[in-house]
């Protein structure tokens, strides 16, 4: 069985369509849908009831997780899931109609498949990509496209929570997402996915990129502003400080060294994009790196 887990917090604008897209999937696989509501205070619960009334799904469960934080919600999903496979999707991501059947086919044809990430296409509410977007900051909008063929994620790559999954066996061995990391309410602390996939890799599991598992991930206008880039960068730095110090002081010092190297790369990119006339992209890279460094060193 495949357990699809959608964790949500105050996304009444998107959650109905997210669930609707899943229910429109046709597949031979046995699957269930778990909606983990992490203390939403908007109209999310009513939108979930509207989905139940409209589709009358017999494979759907609405679960309330009172401990605030995305990691707590995902861990509750792990505990509640009945399937051999755990698939995590964001509450503002919309699967293609063949998503579940494609996953079923991958599982059937790939005996070594234990962990995966799929393709994520940003869906900008404004109708166009921000002018600062370039090859080097696609991750800021959770975009993933590694091509049209199945391949392994490299050592420095890992899936994104809007489209990822692993077997229950992997979850049992790896444990839970770290509650110190991951978003809580409206803060932007993250790093729980990187931490989890690093643990998975350390146990010897291969992480596959599955190109036919496609979701469109909604990006609202407020996620494309300079203020957001600044807040996002600071949160990334804070997250990496927490994550690496939880490993060891040496891991944190290594991260600081890597940050210095990234500054050299960022300056080179800044000069390149300035020369070719893409100043918005150049400026955004500097803003982001400055904020990451502040979060990483605690100087903010």
ZANUDO-139098 format. One line per 8 residues: number of its first residue (from 0); their letters; for each residue y, x, z of C-alpha. Coordinates in Angstrom, 2 decimals, always signed. Example, Ala and Ser with C-alpha at 12.3 -4.5 7.8 and 13.67 -1.06 7.14 Angstrom:
BEGIN
0> as> -4.50 +12.30 +7.80 ~ -1.06 +13.67 +7.14
END
This chain:
BEGIN
0> xxxxxxxx> +0.00 +0.00 +0.00 ~ +3.59 +1.06 -0.69 ~ +6.14 +0.38 +2.07 ~ +9.69 +0.18 +0.74 ~ +12.18 +0.76 +3.57 ~ +15.85 -0.18 +3.21 ~ +18.06 +0.74 +6.16 ~ +21.40 -1.05 +6.25
8> xxxxxxxx> +24.67 -1.05 +8.14 ~ +27.55 -3.34 +7.14 ~ +26.76 -3.55 +3.45 ~ +26.91 -7.31 +2.95 ~ +28.59 -6.68 -0.40 ~ +25.51 -4.93 -1.83 ~ +22.42 -5.78 +0.22 ~ +21.48 -9.00 -1.59
16> xxxxxxxx> +21.48 -7.30 -5.00 ~ +19.55 -4.34 -3.57 ~ +16.78 -6.65 -2.35 ~ +16.98 -8.80 -5.49 ~ +16.34 -5.79 -7.75 ~ +13.24 -4.91 -5.76 ~ +11.88 -8.44 -5.90 ~ +12.28 -8.53 -9.68
24> xxxxxxxx> +9.86 -5.62 -10.01 ~ +6.45 -6.40 -11.48 ~ +3.65 -4.12 -10.37 ~ -0.09 -4.00 -9.83 ~ +0.48 -2.15 -6.57 ~ +0.22 -3.78 -3.17 ~ +3.62 -3.36 -1.50 ~ +5.85 -4.55 +1.32
32> xxxxxxxx> +9.61 -4.57 +1.83 ~ +11.14 -3.68 +5.20 ~ +14.84 -4.28 +5.84 ~ +16.02 -2.37 +8.93 ~ +19.39 -3.71 +10.10 ~ +21.11 -1.09 +12.24 ~ +23.48 -3.38 +14.19 ~ +25.50 -4.70 +11.26
40> xxxxxxxx> +28.59 -6.62 +12.36 ~ +29.50 -8.12 +8.98 ~ +27.68 -10.79 +6.95 ~ +24.58 -8.65 +6.29 ~ +22.19 -10.84 +8.29 ~ +23.31 -13.96 +6.39 ~ +22.91 -12.18 +3.06 ~ +19.37 -11.23 +4.07
48> xxxxxxxx> +18.63 -14.85 +4.95 ~ +20.05 -15.91 +1.59 ~ +17.64 -13.49 -0.08 ~ +14.73 -14.97 +1.89 ~ +15.72 -18.53 +0.93 ~ +16.15 -17.68 -2.75 ~ +13.06 -15.53 -3.29 ~ +10.77 -16.67 -0.46
56> xxxxxxxx> +9.00 -13.28 -0.37 ~ +5.71 -13.08 +1.50 ~ +5.85 -9.28 +1.71 ~ +9.25 -8.99 +3.42 ~ +10.21 -8.23 +7.03 ~ +13.67 -8.17 +8.59 ~ +13.83 -5.73 +11.51 ~ +16.70 -5.13 +13.94
64> xxxxxxxx> +17.14 -1.55 +15.21 ~ +19.54 -1.43 +18.16 ~ +19.79 +2.35 +18.49 ~ +22.78 +3.24 +16.34 ~ +22.25 +5.79 +13.59 ~ +20.57 +6.12 +10.22 ~ +17.91 +8.45 +11.60 ~ +16.96 +5.87 +14.25
72> xxxxxxxx> +16.77 +3.19 +11.55 ~ +14.57 +5.34 +9.30 ~ +12.33 +6.26 +12.21 ~ +11.92 +2.56 +13.04 ~ +10.92 +2.03 +9.42 ~ +8.27 +4.73 +9.73 ~ +6.88 +3.05 +12.85 ~ +6.86 -0.44 +11.33
80> xxxxxxxx> +5.47 +0.45 +7.90 ~ +1.89 -0.55 +7.11 ~ +1.63 +1.33 +3.83 ~ +0.09 +4.65 +2.86 ~ +3.36 +5.46 +1.08 ~ +6.86 +5.26 +2.58 ~ +9.73 +4.82 +0.11 ~ +13.33 +5.00 +1.32
88> xxxxxxxx> +16.21 +3.42 -0.59 ~ +19.86 +3.05 +0.36 ~ +21.34 -0.40 +0.92 ~ +23.75 +0.15 -1.98 ~ +21.18 +1.45 -4.47 ~ +19.60 -0.72 -7.15 ~ +16.18 +0.06 -8.61 ~ +15.18 -0.40 -12.23
96> xxxxxxxx> +12.77 -3.29 -12.92 ~ +9.88 -0.87 -13.52 ~ +10.48 +1.28 -10.44 ~ +7.47 +0.18 -8.40 ~ +5.05 +0.14 -11.31 ~ +6.18 +3.61 -12.37 ~ +5.64 +4.82 -8.82 ~ +2.20 +3.21 -8.81
104> xxxxxxxx> +1.33 +5.04 -12.03 ~ +2.53 +8.37 -10.64 ~ +0.42 +7.88 -7.50 ~ -2.65 +7.02 -9.59 ~ -2.27 +9.95 -12.00 ~ -1.07 +12.71 -9.65 ~ -3.64 +13.46 -6.93 ~ -1.45 +16.25 -5.52
112> xxxxxxxx> +1.56 +13.95 -5.06 ~ +2.63 +13.69 -1.41 ~ +6.44 +13.85 -1.46 ~ +8.94 +12.82 -4.13 ~ +12.55 +12.26 -5.07 ~ +13.71 +10.26 -8.07 ~ +16.67 +10.11 -10.42 ~ +19.95 +8.77 -9.02
120> xxxxxxxx> +22.71 +7.58 -11.33 ~ +26.12 +7.01 -9.71 ~ +27.55 +3.58 -10.40 ~ +31.31 +3.80 -9.92 ~ +32.88 +0.52 -8.86 ~ +36.13 +1.53 -10.50 ~ +34.35 +1.73 -13.86 ~ +34.90 +5.44 -14.39
128> xxxxxxxx> +34.00 +8.75 -12.77 ~ +36.72 +10.48 -10.71 ~ +38.60 +13.25 -12.48 ~ +37.43 +15.81 -9.91 ~ +33.75 +15.32 -10.75 ~ +32.03 +18.29 -12.39 ~ +28.66 +20.02 -12.59 ~ +29.11 +21.66 -9.19
136> xxxxxxxx> +29.92 +18.62 -7.05 ~ +27.51 +15.97 -8.32 ~ +25.89 +15.91 -4.87 ~ +29.10 +14.46 -3.40 ~ +28.19 +11.17 -5.12 ~ +24.44 +11.60 -4.44 ~ +23.69 +12.10 -8.15 ~ +20.34 +13.65 -9.06
144> xxxxxxxx> +19.14 +14.27 -12.61 ~ +16.72 +17.16 -13.08 ~ +15.72 +16.11 -16.55 ~ +13.07 +13.95 -18.22 ~ +9.94 +15.76 -17.03 ~ +8.07 +15.83 -13.74 ~ +8.86 +19.07 -11.92 ~ +9.06 +20.55 -8.44
152> xxxxxxxx> +12.28 +20.70 -6.48 ~ +13.33 +24.33 -6.09 ~ +13.67 +26.02 -2.71 ~ +17.33 +25.04 -2.36 ~ +16.92 +21.54 -3.76 ~ +15.71 +18.42 -2.00 ~ +15.70 +14.65 -2.64 ~ +18.45 +12.30 -1.51
160> xxxxxxxx> +17.92 +9.33 +0.78 ~ +18.94 +6.81 -1.87 ~ +15.64 +7.49 -3.67 ~ +12.92 +9.40 -1.82 ~ +9.44 +8.96 -0.42 ~ +6.37 +10.53 +1.12 ~ +2.94 +9.56 +2.39 ~ +2.37 +8.22 +5.88
168> xxxxxxxx> +0.19 +11.29 +6.44 ~ +3.17 +13.57 +5.76 ~ +5.32 +11.51 +8.15 ~ +2.66 +11.73 +10.85 ~ +2.51 +15.50 +10.52 ~ +6.26 +16.07 +10.14 ~ +7.41 +13.61 +12.78 ~ +10.71 +11.75 +12.84
176> xxxxxxxx> +14.17 +12.24 +11.39 ~ +16.42 +14.08 +13.86 ~ +18.66 +11.50 +15.64 ~ +21.30 +14.20 +16.25 ~ +21.80 +14.18 +12.48 ~ +22.39 +11.31 +10.07 ~ +25.21 +8.81 +9.91 ~ +26.05 +6.69 +12.93
184> xxxxxxxx> +28.30 +3.75 +12.23 ~ +31.16 +4.96 +10.07 ~ +30.91 +8.70 +10.72 ~ +29.75 +11.01 +7.91 ~ +27.45 +13.36 +9.82 ~ +24.40 +14.01 +7.66 ~ +21.83 +16.80 +7.28 ~ +18.86 +14.75 +8.47
192> xxxxxxxx> +17.31 +14.70 +4.99 ~ +17.70 +18.46 +4.48 ~ +16.22 +19.07 +7.93 ~ +13.28 +16.77 +7.21 ~ +12.48 +18.20 +3.81 ~ +12.72 +21.75 +5.12 ~ +10.10 +20.83 +7.69 ~ +7.96 +19.28 +4.97
200> xxxxxxxx> +8.24 +22.46 +2.88 ~ +7.38 +24.62 +5.88 ~ +4.07 +22.73 +6.16 ~ +3.18 +23.70 +2.59 ~ +3.83 +20.41 +0.82 ~ +5.25 +20.39 -2.70 ~ +8.16 +18.06 -3.41 ~ +8.04 +16.48 -6.86
208> xxxxxxxx> +10.89 +15.17 -8.95 ~ +9.78 +11.95 -10.67 ~ +12.19 +11.16 -13.54 ~ +11.01 +7.61 -14.20 ~ +11.90 +6.46 -10.69 ~ +15.50 +5.50 -11.39 ~ +18.09 +3.93 -9.12 ~ +21.77 +3.25 -9.65
216> xxxxxxxx> +23.77 +4.12 -6.56 ~ +27.05 +2.28 -5.99 ~ +30.09 +4.50 -5.34 ~ +33.12 +2.52 -4.07 ~ +36.68 +3.77 -4.79 ~ +37.15 +4.99 -1.21 ~ +34.38 +7.54 -1.76 ~ +36.34 +9.20 -4.55
224> xxxxxxxx> +39.59 +9.94 -2.71 ~ +40.90 +13.31 -1.51 ~ +40.74 +12.00 +2.07 ~ +37.05 +11.20 +1.67 ~ +36.29 +14.64 +0.21 ~ +38.01 +16.19 +3.22 ~ +36.10 +14.04 +5.75 ~ +32.83 +14.52 +3.87
232> xxxxxxxx> +33.20 +18.31 +3.77 ~ +33.99 +18.48 +7.49 ~ +30.93 +16.35 +8.30 ~ +28.70 +18.56 +6.13 ~ +29.87 +21.63 +8.06 ~ +29.34 +19.92 +11.41 ~ +25.88 +18.78 +10.32 ~ +24.87 +22.28 +9.22
240> xxxxxxxx> +26.07 +23.74 +12.51 ~ +23.92 +21.28 +14.47 ~ +20.92 +21.72 +12.16 ~ +20.88 +25.52 +12.14 ~ +21.60 +25.96 +15.85 ~ +18.64 +23.66 +16.54 ~ +16.53 +26.24 +14.70 ~ +17.98 +29.44 +16.17
248> xxxxxxxx> +21.15 +31.48 +16.58 ~ +19.90 +33.71 +13.76 ~ +19.65 +30.69 +11.44 ~ +23.26 +29.76 +12.27 ~ +24.52 +33.30 +11.63 ~ +22.62 +33.34 +8.34 ~ +24.33 +30.08 +7.42 ~ +27.73 +31.67 +8.12
256> xxxxxxxx> +26.84 +34.52 +5.78 ~ +25.79 +32.06 +3.09 ~ +29.08 +30.21 +3.60 ~ +30.97 +33.44 +2.90 ~ +29.02 +33.85 -0.34 ~ +29.79 +30.25 -1.28 ~ +33.49 +30.99 -0.78 ~ +33.28 +33.73 -3.40
264> xxxxxxxx> +31.62 +31.31 -5.82 ~ +34.14 +28.58 -5.01 ~ +37.11 +30.87 -5.71 ~ +35.59 +31.87 -9.05 ~ +35.07 +28.21 -9.96 ~ +38.60 +27.38 -8.83 ~ +40.01 +29.98 -11.22 ~ +37.75 +28.81 -14.05
272> xxxxxxxx> +38.68 +25.13 -13.76 ~ +42.36 +26.02 -13.34 ~ +42.31 +28.06 -16.55 ~ +40.66 +25.27 -18.56 ~ +43.13 +22.71 -17.22 ~ +40.94 +20.76 -14.80 ~ +43.11 +21.24 -11.75 ~ +41.83 +18.18 -9.91
280> xxxxxxxx> +38.30 +19.56 -10.00 ~ +39.53 +23.03 -8.98 ~ +41.49 +21.64 -6.02 ~ +38.64 +19.45 -4.83 ~ +36.26 +22.41 -4.66 ~ +38.71 +24.33 -2.46 ~ +39.36 +21.31 -0.24 ~ +35.66 +20.68 +0.25
288> xxxxxxxx> +34.79 +24.31 +1.01 ~ +37.69 +24.63 +3.47 ~ +36.51 +21.57 +5.38 ~ +32.86 +22.67 +5.38 ~ +33.90 +26.00 +6.89 ~ +35.98 +24.24 +9.55 ~ +33.05 +22.04 +10.52 ~ +30.62 +24.95 +10.50
296> xxxx> +32.79 +27.16 +12.73 ~ +34.10 +24.36 +14.96 ~ +37.72 +25.12 +14.06 ~ +39.14 +21.70 +13.31
END
